[in-house]
Amino acid sequence: MDWGNAIVKEIKKDKNGNVTELIGVLHLEGLFKTTKLKLTWLPDTNELVPLTLVEFGYLITKKKLEKMKRILFQWRTRIQRKRLGVLGIQI
């Protein structure tokens, strides 16, 4: 975790556009905090677990809370949700 950064020189994809390989070089002087794009990867093993990530927009958009019934109605009708299927490891 304390190895600096890696600079990606080439991205290889299969016929469906899925990334299959990254070719790069280790940049030991790189700082994690100043790196704009970050990448995390997991090994291709049978131990990966399918997960669903759910990202919500702003739950409350009012500065002053009004009656709870009205807030719940607005929350149910205007909430933005994004779902993304991913793989993870069980710890």
N, C-alpha and C positions, 0 to 999 in steps of 0.2 A: 504494500500500500504506500510505501514511502520511496517509490522508484522514479518519481517524476512523471513524465507523460510519454505517450507514444504518438508519433506522427504517421498518419495513414497516407501511404503513397498510392495505393491501388485498391479498388473494391471489385471483387469478382462476383458475378451473379449467375444463377441458372437461367434456363429458358423462360421461367415464370417470373423472373425479376427478383427472386429471393436472394439475399446476400449469402454466399457460401464461403467466402474467404476474404480476409483483410490482409494486405501486405503493408508493412510499415517498419519504422525504426524507433528504437527506444531513445527518448530525449530526456536524459537524467537531470538536466538543468531546468526542466519545465516545472511550473508551479500549478498545482491543482486549482487554486483559487482564481488564477487569471486565465485559465483555459475556458474558451467560450463553449465548445461542444464537448460533452462527456459521454462515454460509452461504457456500459456494464455488460458482461457476458456470463453465461453459465455453460458448463460442459454438457456435451450431448450424451446423457446417460439415461438409464431407465428409472432413475430416482426423481426425475422432474415431475412436478405436480401442476396440473392445469389450474389456473386462477382467473378470476374476473376482476379487473380494476374498474372502479366506478368513480368518476370525477363529477362533482356537482358544481354548478355555478353558485352565485351568491344566494344564500338561503334567506337572508333578511336584507331588504334594500331600503327600508325606511329608517330615518334617523330617530323618529319617535314612535314607539309601539302604540298601536290603537287596540281596539277590542280583539281578543284572541281569535274569535271566530272568523273575522275578516282577514286576519293574517294567515290563518291556516288555508283559507280559500285561495288567497293569492299565491301562497307557497305551492299548493298542489297544481295550480294551473299554469304557473310561469317558470317553474324550476327547469333549469337546463341540466341534462344528464348525458354523459358520454360513457360508454362501456367499451372495454378493450380486453380481449382474451390474451393471456400471457402464460408463460411457464415460470415456475419458481422452484426453489429447493425447500424442503421441510427441515426446520431446525428444532 
